């Protein structure tokens, strides 16, 4: 992870989980339907996806 971060302009501490969180939040913001997102990231409960990932964006 550190080797990859050195090639970017990201200055804050980043982990694979942060990228996963951002990815899911952006999918929601882009209007991707919930079942597709859940299948993509392996969630079984829609409440998990909605509670954790939808509070981040302005939309």
CHARMM internal coordinates of N, CA and C (Angstrom, degrees):
IC EDIT
DIST 1 N 1 CA 1.4356
DIST 1 CA 1 C 1.5337
ANGL 1 N 1 CA 1 C 110.07
DIST 1 C 2 N 1.3116
ANGL 1 CA 1 C 2 N 116.75
DIHE 1 N 1 CA 1 C 2 N -44.64
DIST 2 N 2 CA 1.4687
ANGL 1 C 2 N 2 CA 119.80
DIHE 1 CA 1 C 2 N 2 CA -179.81
DIST 2 CA 2 C 1.5216
ANGL 2 N 2 CA 2 C 112.04
DIHE 1 C 2 N 2 CA 2 C -61.51
DIST 2 C 3 N 1.3206
ANGL 2 CA 2 C 3 N 116.49
DIHE 2 N 2 CA 2 C 3 N -38.23
DIST 3 N 3 CA 1.4628
ANGL 2 C 3 N 3 CA 120.45
DIHE 2 CA 2 C 3 N 3 CA 179.25
DIST 3 CA 3 C 1.5282
ANGL 3 N 3 CA 3 C 110.51
DIHE 2 C 3 N 3 CA 3 C -63.19
DIST 3 C 4 N 1.3134
ANGL 3 CA 3 C 4 N 116.43
DIHE 3 N 3 CA 3 C 4 N -40.38
DIST 4 N 4 CA 1.4655
ANGL 3 C 4 N 4 CA 120.44
DIHE 3 CA 3 C 4 N 4 CA 178.51
DIST 4 CA 4 C 1.5252
ANGL 4 N 4 CA 4 C 110.64
DIHE 3 C 4 N 4 CA 4 C -67.58
DIST 4 C 5 N 1.3271
ANGL 4 CA 4 C 5 N 116.66
DIHE 4 N 4 CA 4 C 5 N -44.13
DIST 5 N 5 CA 1.4672
ANGL 4 C 5 N 5 CA 120.56
DIHE 4 CA 4 C 5 N 5 CA -178.71
DIST 5 CA 5 C 1.5242
ANGL 5 N 5 CA 5 C 112.26
DIHE 4 C 5 N 5 CA 5 C -62.06
DIST 5 C 6 N 1.3184
ANGL 5 CA 5 C 6 N 117.69
DIHE 5 N 5 CA 5 C 6 N -31.22
DIST 6 N 6 CA 1.4662
ANGL 5 C 6 N 6 CA 120.67
DIHE 5 CA 5 C 6 N 6 CA 178.75
DIST 6 CA 6 C 1.5243
ANGL 6 N 6 CA 6 C 111.64
DIHE 5 C 6 N 6 CA 6 C -63.41
DIST 6 C 7 N 1.3188
ANGL 6 CA 6 C 7 N 117.33
DIHE 6 N 6 CA 6 C 7 N -22.52
DIST 7 N 7 CA 1.4682
ANGL 6 C 7 N 7 CA 121.70
DIHE 6 CA 6 C 7 N 7 CA -179.66
DIST 7 CA 7 C 1.5282
ANGL 7 N 7 CA 7 C 112.49
DIHE 6 C 7 N 7 CA 7 C -88.44
DIST 7 C 8 N 1.3193
ANGL 7 CA 7 C 8 N 117.20
DIHE 7 N 7 CA 7 C 8 N 0.66
DIST 8 N 8 CA 1.4635
ANGL 7 C 8 N 8 CA 121.02
DIHE 7 CA 7 C 8 N 8 CA -178.10
DIST 8 CA 8 C 1.5178
ANGL 8 N 8 CA 8 C 110.46
DIHE 7 C 8 N 8 CA 8 C -117.04
DIST 8 C 9 N 1.3216
ANGL 8 CA 8 C 9 N 114.61
DIHE 8 N 8 CA 8 C 9 N 179.87
DIST 9 N 9 CA 1.4626
ANGL 8 C 9 N 9 CA 119.47
DIHE 8 CA 8 C 9 N 9 CA 175.47
DIST 9 CA 9 C 1.5297
ANGL 9 N 9 CA 9 C 111.25
DIHE 8 C 9 N 9 CA 9 C -99.85
DIST 9 C 10 N 1.3186
ANGL 9 CA 9 C 10 N 116.80
DIHE 9 N 9 CA 9 C 10 N 11.99
DIST 10 N 10 CA 1.4634
ANGL 9 C 10 N 10 CA 121.19
DIHE 9 CA 9 C 10 N 10 CA 179.28
DIST 10 CA 10 C 1.5260
ANGL 10 N 10 CA 10 C 108.35
DIHE 9 C 10 N 10 CA 10 C -71.65
DIST 10 C 11 N 1.3224
ANGL 10 CA 10 C 11 N 115.37
DIHE 10 N 10 CA 10 C 11 N 125.53
DIST 11 N 11 CA 1.4719
ANGL 10 C 11 N 11 CA 119.10
DIHE 10 CA 10 C 11 N 11 CA -177.23
DIST 11 CA 11 C 1.5195
ANGL 11 N 11 CA 11 C 113.00
DIHE 10 C 11 N 11 CA 11 C -108.44
DIST 11 C 12 N 1.3324
ANGL 11 CA 11 C 12 N 118.59
DIHE 11 N 11 CA 11 C 12 N -20.73
DIST 12 N 12 CA 1.4572
ANGL 11 C 12 N 12 CA 118.98
DIHE 11 CA 11 C 12 N 12 CA 179.67
DIST 12 CA 12 C 1.5271
ANGL 12 N 12 CA 12 C 110.27
DIHE 11 C 12 N 12 CA 12 C -85.37
DIST 12 C 13 N 1.3213
ANGL 12 CA 12 C 13 N 115.35
DIHE 12 N 12 CA 12 C 13 N 161.51
DIST 13 N 13 CA 1.4597
ANGL 12 C 13 N 13 CA 120.01
DIHE 12 CA 12 C 13 N 13 CA 179.42
DIST 13 CA 13 C 1.5268
ANGL 13 N 13 CA 13 C 108.87
DIHE 12 C 13 N 13 CA 13 C -61.77
DIST 13 C 14 N 1.2940
ANGL 13 CA 13 C 14 N 117.24
DIHE 13 N 13 CA 13 C 14 N 129.37
DIST 14 N 14 CA 1.4591
ANGL 13 C 14 N 14 CA 121.66
DIHE 13 CA 13 C 14 N 14 CA -178.47
DIST 14 CA 14 C 1.5188
ANGL 14 N 14 CA 14 C 109.76
DIHE 13 C 14 N 14 CA 14 C -129.51
DIST 14 C 15 N 1.3039
ANGL 14 CA 14 C 15 N 114.44
DIHE 14 N 14 CA 14 C 15 N 144.62
DIST 15 N 15 CA 1.4615
ANGL 14 C 15 N 15 CA 121.50
DIHE 14 CA 14 C 15 N 15 CA 178.13
DIST 15 CA 15 C 1.5243
ANGL 15 N 15 CA 15 C 108.33
DIHE 14 C 15 N 15 CA 15 C -128.89
DIST 15 C 16 N 1.3243
ANGL 15 CA 15 C 16 N 117.39
DIHE 15 N 15 CA 15 C 16 N 164.98
DIST 16 N 16 CA 1.4665
ANGL 15 C 16 N 16 CA 118.87
DIHE 15 CA 15 C 16 N 16 CA 175.88
DIST 16 CA 16 C 1.5303
ANGL 16 N 16 CA 16 C 111.98
DIHE 15 C 16 N 16 CA 16 C -57.55
DIST 16 C 17 N 1.3227
ANGL 16 CA 16 C 17 N 117.39
DIHE 16 N 16 CA 16 C 17 N -33.43
DIST 17 N 17 CA 1.4615
ANGL 16 C 17 N 17 CA 120.26
DIHE 16 CA 16 C 17 N 17 CA -179.85
DIST 17 CA 17 C 1.5346
ANGL 17 N 17 CA 17 C 111.73
DIHE 16 C 17 N 17 CA 17 C -64.38
DIST 17 C 18 N 1.3130
ANGL 17 CA 17 C 18 N 117.49
DIHE 17 N 17 CA 17 C 18 N -36.89
DIST 18 N 18 CA 1.4608
ANGL 17 C 18 N 18 CA 120.51
DIHE 17 CA 17 C 18 N 18 CA 178.13
DIST 18 CA 18 C 1.5326
ANGL 18 N 18 CA 18 C 110.21
DIHE 17 C 18 N 18 CA 18 C -62.69
DIST 18 C 19 N 1.3211
ANGL 18 CA 18 C 19 N 116.80
DIHE 18 N 18 CA 18 C 19 N -40.97
DIST 19 N 19 CA 1.4641
ANGL 18 C 19 N 19 CA 119.99
DIHE 18 CA 18 C 19 N 19 CA 178.25
DIST 19 CA 19 C 1.5305
ANGL 19 N 19 CA 19 C 110.69
DIHE 18 C 19 N 19 CA 19 C -67.26
DIST 19 C 20 N 1.3220
ANGL 19 CA 19 C 20 N 117.35
DIHE 19 N 19 CA 19 C 20 N -37.43
DIST 20 N 20 CA 1.4697
ANGL 19 C 20 N 20 CA 121.48
DIHE 19 CA 19 C 20 N 20 CA 176.54
DIST 20 CA 20 C 1.5329
ANGL 20 N 20 CA 20 C 109.79
DIHE 19 C 20 N 20 CA 20 C -62.62
DIST 20 C 21 N 1.3156
ANGL 20 CA 20 C 21 N 116.38
DIHE 20 N 20 CA 20 C 21 N -46.54
DIST 21 N 21 CA 1.4606
ANGL 20 C 21 N 21 CA 121.71
DIHE 20 CA 20 C 21 N 21 CA -179.83
DIST 21 CA 21 C 1.5308
ANGL 21 N 21 CA 21 C 110.57
DIHE 20 C 21 N 21 CA 21 C -59.84
DIST 21 C 22 N 1.3174
ANGL 21 CA 21 C 22 N 116.37
DIHE 21 N 21 CA 21 C 22 N -46.74
DIST 22 N 22 CA 1.4654
ANGL 21 C 22 N 22 CA 121.18
DIHE 21 CA 21 C 22 N 22 CA 179.12
DIST 22 CA 22 C 1.5253
ANGL 22 N 22 CA 22 C 110.89
DIHE 21 C 22 N 22 CA 22 C -62.15
DIST 22 C 23 N 1.3164
ANGL 22 CA 22 C 23 N 116.48
DIHE 22 N 22 CA 22 C 23 N -43.35
DIST 23 N 23 CA 1.4646
ANGL 22 C 23 N 23 CA 121.53
DIHE 22 CA 22 C 23 N 23 CA -179.65
DIST 23 CA 23 C 1.5279
ANGL 23 N 23 CA 23 C 110.94
DIHE 22 C 23 N 23 CA 23 C -58.93
DIST 23 C 24 N 1.3206
ANGL 23 CA 23 C 24 N 117.01
DIHE 23 N 23 CA 23 C 24 N -48.43
DIST 24 N 24 CA 1.4602
ANGL 23 C 24 N 24 CA 121.11
DIHE 23 CA 23 C 24 N 24 CA -179.11
DIST 24 CA 24 C 1.5258
ANGL 24 N 24 CA 24 C 110.75
DIHE 23 C 24 N 24 CA 24 C -65.00
DIST 24 C 25 N 1.3210
ANGL 24 CA 24 C 25 N 117.31
DIHE 24 N 24 CA 24 C 25 N -43.47
DIST 25 N 25 CA 1.4626
ANGL 24 C 25 N 25 CA 120.73
DIHE 24 CA 24 C 25 N 25 CA 179.08
DIST 25 CA 25 C 1.5232
ANGL 25 N 25 CA 25 C 111.23
DIHE 24 C 25 N 25 CA 25 C -61.26
DIST 25 C 26 N 1.3189
ANGL 25 CA 25 C 26 N 116.86
DIHE 25 N 25 CA 25 C 26 N -39.59
DIST 26 N 26 CA 1.4694
ANGL 25 C 26 N 26 CA 120.31
DIHE 25 CA 25 C 26 N 26 CA 179.82
DIST 26 CA 26 C 1.5356
ANGL 26 N 26 CA 26 C 111.28
DIHE 25 C 26 N 26 CA 26 C -69.99
DIST 26 C 27 N 1.3283
ANGL 26 CA 26 C 27 N 117.20
DIHE 26 N 26 CA 26 C 27 N -35.38
DIST 27 N 27 CA 1.4637
ANGL 26 C 27 N 27 CA 119.85
DIHE 26 CA 26 C 27 N 27 CA 175.88
DIST 27 CA 27 C 1.5278
ANGL 27 N 27 CA 27 C 110.14
DIHE 26 C 27 N 27 CA 27 C -61.71
DIST 27 C 28 N 1.3320
ANGL 27 CA 27 C 28 N 116.09
DIHE 27 N 27 CA 27 C 28 N -44.34
DIST 28 N 28 CA 1.4586
ANGL 27 C 28 N 28 CA 120.24
DIHE 27 CA 27 C 28 N 28 CA 178.84
DIST 28 CA 28 C 1.5167
ANGL 28 N 28 CA 28 C 110.49
DIHE 27 C 28 N 28 CA 28 C -62.18
DIST 28 C 29 N 1.3222
ANGL 28 CA 28 C 29 N 116.47
DIHE 28 N 28 CA 28 C 29 N -46.06
DIST 29 N 29 CA 1.4632
ANGL 28 C 29 N 29 CA 120.98
DIHE 28 CA 28 C 29 N 29 CA -179.78
DIST 29 CA 29 C 1.5266
ANGL 29 N 29 CA 29 C 111.61
DIHE 28 C 29 N 29 CA 29 C -62.61
DIST 29 C 30 N 1.3416
ANGL 29 CA 29 C 30 N 116.69
DIHE 29 N 29 CA 29 C 30 N -32.34
DIST 30 N 30 CA 1.4663
ANGL 29 C 30 N 30 CA 120.91
DIHE 29 CA 29 C 30 N 30 CA -179.46
DIST 30 CA 30 C 1.5285
ANGL 30 N 30 CA 30 C 112.21
DIHE 29 C 30 N 30 CA 30 C -78.80
DIST 30 C 31 N 1.3229
ANGL 30 CA 30 C 31 N 116.37
DIHE 30 N 30 CA 30 C 31 N -4.72
DIST 31 N 31 CA 1.4548
ANGL 30 C 31 N 31 CA 118.95
DIHE 30 CA 30 C 31 N 31 CA 177.05
DIST 31 CA 31 C 1.5129
ANGL 31 N 31 CA 31 C 115.60
DIHE 30 C 31 N 31 CA 31 C 89.13
DIST 31 C 32 N 1.3266
ANGL 31 CA 31 C 32 N 117.13
DIHE 31 N 31 CA 31 C 32 N 13.94
DIST 32 N 32 CA 1.4652
ANGL 31 C 32 N 32 CA 119.79
DIHE 31 CA 31 C 32 N 32 CA 176.53
DIST 32 CA 32 C 1.5230
ANGL 32 N 32 CA 32 C 107.56
DIHE 31 C 32 N 32 CA 32 C -67.14
DIST 32 C 33 N 1.3306
ANGL 32 CA 32 C 33 N 116.38
DIHE 32 N 32 CA 32 C 33 N 136.91
DIST 33 N 33 CA 1.4573
ANGL 32 C 33 N 33 CA 119.47
DIHE 32 CA 32 C 33 N 33 CA -175.07
DIST 33 CA 33 C 1.5389
ANGL 33 N 33 CA 33 C 111.29
DIHE 32 C 33 N 33 CA 33 C -69.38
DIST 33 C 34 N 1.3182
ANGL 33 CA 33 C 34 N 114.38
DIHE 33 N 33 CA 33 C 34 N 150.23
DIST 34 N 34 CA 1.4592
ANGL 33 C 34 N 34 CA 122.03
DIHE 33 CA 33 C 34 N 34 CA -174.16
DIST 34 CA 34 C 1.5335
ANGL 34 N 34 CA 34 C 113.58
DIHE 33 C 34 N 34 CA 34 C -58.36
DIST 34 C 35 N 1.3275
ANGL 34 CA 34 C 35 N 120.24
DIHE 34 N 34 CA 34 C 35 N -45.38
DIST 35 N 35 CA 1.4658
ANGL 34 C 35 N 35 CA 119.16
DIHE 34 CA 34 C 35 N 35 CA 179.00
DIST 35 CA 35 C 1.5390
ANGL 35 N 35 CA 35 C 113.30
DIHE 34 C 35 N 35 CA 35 C -58.99
DIST 35 C 36 N 1.3243
ANGL 35 CA 35 C 36 N 116.50
DIHE 35 N 35 CA 35 C 36 N -36.28
DIST 36 N 36 CA 1.4695
ANGL 35 C 36 N 36 CA 120.16
DIHE 35 CA 35 C 36 N 36 CA 178.48
DIST 36 CA 36 C 1.5215
ANGL 36 N 36 CA 36 C 110.70
DIHE 35 C 36 N 36 CA 36 C -66.50
DIST 36 C 37 N 1.3157
ANGL 36 CA 36 C 37 N 116.38
DIHE 36 N 36 CA 36 C 37 N -44.25
DIST 37 N 37 CA 1.4641
ANGL 36 C 37 N 37 CA 120.42
DIHE 36 CA 36 C 37 N 37 CA 178.95
DIST 37 CA 37 C 1.5216
ANGL 37 N 37 CA 37 C 110.35
DIHE 36 C 37 N 37 CA 37 C -62.92
DIST 37 C 38 N 1.3245
ANGL 37 CA 37 C 38 N 116.25
DIHE 37 N 37 CA 37 C 38 N -46.39
DIST 38 N 38 CA 1.4598
ANGL 37 C 38 N 38 CA 120.56
DIHE 37 CA 37 C 38 N 38 CA -178.79
DIST 38 CA 38 C 1.5282
ANGL 38 N 38 CA 38 C 111.11
DIHE 37 C 38 N 38 CA 38 C -59.80
DIST 38 C 39 N 1.3161
ANGL 38 CA 38 C 39 N 116.91
DIHE 38 N 38 CA 38 C 39 N -42.63
DIST 39 N 39 CA 1.4644
ANGL 38 C 39 N 39 CA 120.26
DIHE 38 CA 38 C 39 N 39 CA 178.91
DIST 39 CA 39 C 1.5198
ANGL 39 N 39 CA 39 C 110.92
DIHE 38 C 39 N 39 CA 39 C -65.15
DIST 39 C 40 N 1.3052
ANGL 39 CA 39 C 40 N 115.85
DIHE 39 N 39 CA 39 C 40 N -39.11
DIST 40 N 40 CA 1.4672
ANGL 39 C 40 N 40 CA 120.87
DIHE 39 CA 39 C 40 N 40 CA -177.53
DIST 40 CA 40 C 1.5295
ANGL 40 N 40 CA 40 C 112.47
DIHE 39 C 40 N 40 CA 40 C -65.34
DIST 40 C 41 N 1.3427
ANGL 40 CA 40 C 41 N 116.06
DIHE 40 N 40 CA 40 C 41 N -37.18
DIST 41 N 41 CA 1.4706
ANGL 40 C 41 N 41 CA 118.85
DIHE 40 CA 40 C 41 N 41 CA -174.72
DIST 41 CA 41 C 1.5270
ANGL 41 N 41 CA 41 C 113.34
DIHE 40 C 41 N 41 CA 41 C -106.13
DIST 41 C 42 N 1.3325
ANGL 41 CA 41 C 42 N 116.86
DIHE 41 N 41 CA 41 C 42 N -0.08
DIST 42 N 42 CA 1.4540
ANGL 41 C 42 N 42 CA 120.15
DIHE 41 CA 41 C 42 N 42 CA 174.82
DIST 42 CA 42 C 1.5150
ANGL 42 N 42 CA 42 C 115.68
DIHE 41 C 42 N 42 CA 42 C 81.28
DIST 42 C 43 N 1.3189
ANGL 42 CA 42 C 43 N 117.94
DIHE 42 N 42 CA 42 C 43 N 25.70
DIST 43 N 43 CA 1.4612
ANGL 42 C 43 N 43 CA 120.51
DIHE 42 CA 42 C 43 N 43 CA 176.32
DIST 43 CA 43 C 1.5265
ANGL 43 N 43 CA 43 C 109.40
DIHE 42 C 43 N 43 CA 43 C -87.27
DIST 43 C 44 N 1.3307
ANGL 43 CA 43 C 44 N 116.42
DIHE 43 N 43 CA 43 C 44 N 138.13
DIST 44 N 44 CA 1.4570
ANGL 43 C 44 N 44 CA 121.57
DIHE 43 CA 43 C 44 N 44 CA 176.58
DIST 44 CA 44 C 1.5266
ANGL 44 N 44 CA 44 C 111.73
DIHE 43 C 44 N 44 CA 44 C -97.74
DIST 44 C 45 N 1.3255
ANGL 44 CA 44 C 45 N 116.42
DIHE 44 N 44 CA 44 C 45 N -22.14
DIST 45 N 45 CA 1.4634
ANGL 44 C 45 N 45 CA 121.31
DIHE 44 CA 44 C 45 N 45 CA -174.53
DIST 45 CA 45 C 1.5195
ANGL 45 N 45 CA 45 C 110.14
DIHE 44 C 45 N 45 CA 45 C -116.83
DIST 45 C 46 N 1.3297
ANGL 45 CA 45 C 46 N 116.83
DIHE 45 N 45 CA 45 C 46 N 120.57
DIST 46 N 46 CA 1.4641
ANGL 45 C 46 N 46 CA 121.09
DIHE 45 CA 45 C 46 N 46 CA -179.14
DIST 46 CA 46 C 1.5231
ANGL 46 N 46 CA 46 C 111.40
DIHE 45 C 46 N 46 CA 46 C -60.88
DIST 46 C 47 N 1.3163
ANGL 46 CA 46 C 47 N 117.52
DIHE 46 N 46 CA 46 C 47 N -30.81
DIST 47 N 47 CA 1.4659
ANGL 46 C 47 N 47 CA 121.16
DIHE 46 CA 46 C 47 N 47 CA 179.63
DIST 47 CA 47 C 1.5263
ANGL 47 N 47 CA 47 C 111.06
DIHE 46 C 47 N 47 CA 47 C -59.83
DIST 47 C 48 N 1.3283
ANGL 47 CA 47 C 48 N 116.37
DIHE 47 N 47 CA 47 C 48 N -38.33
DIST 48 N 48 CA 1.4689
ANGL 47 C 48 N 48 CA 120.21
DIHE 47 CA 47 C 48 N 48 CA 178.34
DIST 48 CA 48 C 1.5152
ANGL 48 N 48 CA 48 C 110.42
DIHE 47 C 48 N 48 CA 48 C -60.74
DIST 48 C 49 N 1.3032
ANGL 48 CA 48 C 49 N 115.93
DIHE 48 N 48 CA 48 C 49 N -49.89
DIST 49 N 49 CA 1.4595
ANGL 48 C 49 N 49 CA 120.46
DIHE 48 CA 48 C 49 N 49 CA -178.34
DIST 49 CA 49 C 1.5216
ANGL 49 N 49 CA 49 C 110.88
DIHE 48 C 49 N 49 CA 49 C -62.33
DIST 49 C 50 N 1.3073
ANGL 49 CA 49 C 50 N 116.73
DIHE 49 N 49 CA 49 C 50 N -47.56
DIST 50 N 50 CA 1.4659
ANGL 49 C 50 N 50 CA 120.75
DIHE 49 CA 49 C 50 N 50 CA -176.55
DIST 50 CA 50 C 1.5226
ANGL 50 N 50 CA 50 C 112.39
DIHE 49 C 50 N 50 CA 50 C -68.36
DIST 50 C 51 N 1.3142
ANGL 50 CA 50 C 51 N 117.47
DIHE 50 N 50 CA 50 C 51 N -42.87
DIST 51 N 51 CA 1.4620
ANGL 50 C 51 N 51 CA 121.13
DIHE 50 CA 50 C 51 N 51 CA -176.70
DIST 51 CA 51 C 1.5306
ANGL 51 N 51 CA 51 C 112.14
DIHE 50 C 51 N 51 CA 51 C -67.76
DIST 51 C 52 N 1.2942
ANGL 51 CA 51 C 52 N 116.67
DIHE 51 N 51 CA 51 C 52 N -42.47
DIST 52 N 52 CA 1.4653
ANGL 51 C 52 N 52 CA 120.58
DIHE 51 CA 51 C 52 N 52 CA -173.01
DIST 52 CA 52 C 1.5241
ANGL 52 N 52 CA 52 C 112.80
DIHE 51 C 52 N 52 CA 52 C -84.96
DIST 52 C 53 N 1.3204
ANGL 52 CA 52 C 53 N 118.22
DIHE 52 N 52 CA 52 C 53 N -36.28
DIST 53 N 53 CA 1.4586
ANGL 52 C 53 N 53 CA 119.91
DIHE 52 CA 52 C 53 N 53 CA -167.86
DIST 53 CA 53 C 1.5222
ANGL 53 N 53 CA 53 C 116.43
DIHE 52 C 53 N 53 CA 53 C -108.45
DIST 53 C 54 N 1.3177
ANGL 53 CA 53 C 54 N 119.46
DIHE 53 N 53 CA 53 C 54 N -10.74
DIST 54 N 54 CA 1.4554
ANGL 53 C 54 N 54 CA 119.05
DIHE 53 CA 53 C 54 N 54 CA -176.99
DIST 54 CA 54 C 1.5294
ANGL 54 N 54 CA 54 C 113.64
DIHE 53 C 54 N 54 CA 54 C -93.60
DIST 54 C 55 N 1.2970
ANGL 54 CA 54 C 55 N 118.89
DIHE 54 N 54 CA 54 C 55 N -11.30
DIST 55 N 55 CA 1.4577
ANGL 54 C 55 N 55 CA 120.71
DIHE 54 CA 54 C 55 N 55 CA -178.10
DIST 55 CA 55 C 1.5239
ANGL 55 N 55 CA 55 C 113.85
DIHE 54 C 55 N 55 CA 55 C -79.36
DIST 55 C 56 N 1.3132
ANGL 55 CA 55 C 56 N 117.31
DIHE 55 N 55 CA 55 C 56 N -8.38
DIST 56 N 56 CA 1.4574
ANGL 55 C 56 N 56 CA 121.93
DIHE 55 CA 55 C 56 N 56 CA -169.85
DIST 56 CA 56 C 1.5176
ANGL 56 N 56 CA 56 C 113.59
DIHE 55 C 56 N 56 CA 56 C -82.21
DIST 56 C 57 N 1.3179
ANGL 56 CA 56 C 57 N 116.76
DIHE 56 N 56 CA 56 C 57 N -37.73
DIST 57 N 57 CA 1.4567
ANGL 56 C 57 N 57 CA 119.75
DIHE 56 CA 56 C 57 N 57 CA -172.34
DIST 57 CA 57 C 1.5328
ANGL 57 N 57 CA 57 C 111.86
DIHE 56 C 57 N 57 CA 57 C -91.49
DIST 57 C 58 N 1.3084
ANGL 57 CA 57 C 58 N 116.34
DIHE 57 N 57 CA 57 C 58 N 162.08
DIST 58 N 58 CA 1.4615
ANGL 57 C 58 N 58 CA 121.37
DIHE 57 CA 57 C 58 N 58 CA -179.92
DIST 58 CA 58 C 1.5202
ANGL 58 N 58 CA 58 C 111.28
DIHE 57 C 58 N 58 CA 58 C -74.63
DIST 58 C 59 N 1.3296
ANGL 58 CA 58 C 59 N 117.02
DIHE 58 N 58 CA 58 C 59 N -28.15
DIST 59 N 59 CA 1.4558
ANGL 58 C 59 N 59 CA 120.81
DIHE 58 CA 58 C 59 N 59 CA 178.76
DIST 59 CA 59 C 1.5024
ANGL 59 N 59 CA 59 C 109.51
DIHE 58 C 59 N 59 CA 59 C -72.99
END
COOR INIT
IC SEED 1 N 1 CA 1 C
IC BUILD
